[in-house]
Amino acid sequence: MKQIYLLRHAQSDWKSSNQKDFDRPLARKGIEEANKISCYCKSHSILVDKIFCSTAERAKQTFDICSDGLNYPIAEAVYTDELYFAGPDEIVKLIQSLSESITSVLIIGHNPSMQMYINAISENSRIKYSTCGLAEILVESSWKDLSLKKCKLKSFIQPGEL
């Protein structure tokens, strides 16, 4: 059984109106959200073999905070611009490129991408993807055979629940 974890970035700061969307940092609440998810990951022994993270500032900051709880070195994450606007098909292709020796992957991205992907990959998922929401999806196929609607949503955790 393989696992896909999807993490939407934590709440970002909208204070500076002249700042590009891509460069927005986390808000104080976002830092708190990411710390809660990091503690959740640590207490539930969530470990991943590979991490793909959007290059947007708020996604990178979310991962920086969560990396300790995941026991994953920041420098080993793969940062990609593709996750900034990725749709479900692009995320599937990214996952299909994984080596079969990898059993779990974490994707750190944005909405509406995370919402669209989780609704497309799992038949029983109609969740509202909050900031710093963490989904765990079970995959019974090989990575290269991954397809939409063929996976199962195991859990969805939001910082407000912790």
Buried (B, 14 or more C-beta within 10 A) or exposed (E): EBBBBBBBBBBBBEEEEEBEEEEBBBBEBBBBBBBBBBBBBBEEEBBBBBBBBBEBBBBBBBBBBBBBBBEBEBEEBEBBEBBBEBEBEBBBEBBEEBEEEEBBBBBBBBBEBBBBBBBBBBEEBEBEBBBBBBBBBBBEEEBEEBEBEEBBBBEBBBBEEE
